[in-house]
Amino acid sequence: MTPASDPARKRLLMRSWRRGMREMDLLLGPFAEAELATMDGPTLDIYARMLEENDQDLYAWIIAKSRGETGCPAPYAGLIARISAAASDRIGKN
């Protein structure tokens, strides 16, 4: 299944690429393209709730995680770690 084949995933993909803060578009868009198709229902629900957070908070949580710090709300911790790791992998490949 691809994100485009499921309306809920398609909405989450669009919300991931159109955040309002370009840095967040570049962090969340590629992550969503790579991961949404394989996320289970509970993880999709958490991701959808996380996308409702403001960009400045999300950005701070992702950057803190990349430095080995914590501070994001517990429900988002797993996703924030995955987003941070995916961004680090993309940066390392360039």
C-alpha positions in Angstrom: 0.0 0.0 0.0 1.2 3.5 -0.8 0.3 6.7 0.9 -1.6 7.8 -2.2 -3.8 4.7 -2.1 -5.3 5.5 1.4 -7.0 8.9 1.9 -5.9 9.2 5.5 -2.2 8.5 4.6 -2.5 10.9 1.7 -3.7 13.7 4.0 -0.9 13.0 6.4 1.6 13.1 3.6 0.3 16.4 2.4 0.4 17.8 6.0 3.9 16.6 6.3 5.1 18.5 3.2 3.0 21.7 3.9 3.9 22.8 7.4 4.5 26.5 7.1 8.2 26.2 8.2 10.4 25.0 5.4 12.7 23.2 7.8 9.8 21.0 8.9 8.7 20.4 5.3 12.2 19.0 4.7 12.3 16.9 7.8 8.8 15.5 7.7 8.1 15.2 4.0 10.7 12.7 3.1 10.1 10.8 6.4 6.4 10.5 5.5 7.1 9.4 2.0 9.3 6.6 3.3 7.3 5.5 6.3 3.6 6.2 6.1 2.8 3.2 3.9 4.1 0.8 6.6 2.8 2.5 9.7 0.1 0.6 11.6 -3.1 2.3 12.8 -2.0 3.3 16.3 1.3 4.8 14.9 -0.7 6.7 12.3 -2.9 8.1 15.0 0.1 9.3 17.0 1.7 10.8 13.9 -1.5 12.6 13.1 -1.7 14.1 16.6 2.0 15.0 16.4 1.4 17.0 13.2 -1.0 19.2 15.1 1.8 20.4 17.3 3.4 23.7 16.3 6.5 23.7 14.0 8.8 25.3 16.5 8.1 22.6 19.1 8.5 19.8 16.7 11.7 21.2 15.3 13.1 21.7 18.8 12.2 18.0 19.7 13.8 16.6 16.6 17.0 18.7 17.0 17.3 17.8 20.7 16.9 14.1 19.8 19.7 14.4 17.2 21.9 15.6 20.0 20.9 12.7 22.3 18.7 14.9 24.4 15.1 14.2 25.4 12.2 16.6 26.1 9.4 15.7 23.7 6.1 14.4 25.0 6.3 10.6 25.7 3.7 9.6 23.0 5.8 11.2 20.3 9.2 9.9 21.5 9.4 6.9 19.2 8.4 8.9 16.1 10.7 11.8 16.9 13.6 9.4 17.2 12.7 7.8 13.8 12.4 11.2 12.2 15.7 12.4 13.6 17.4 9.2 12.5 16.0 9.4 9.0 17.1 13.0 8.7 20.6 12.1 9.9 20.8 9.3 7.4 19.7 11.7 4.6 22.3 14.3 5.6 25.0 11.6 5.8 24.3 10.4 2.3 24.8 13.9 0.8 
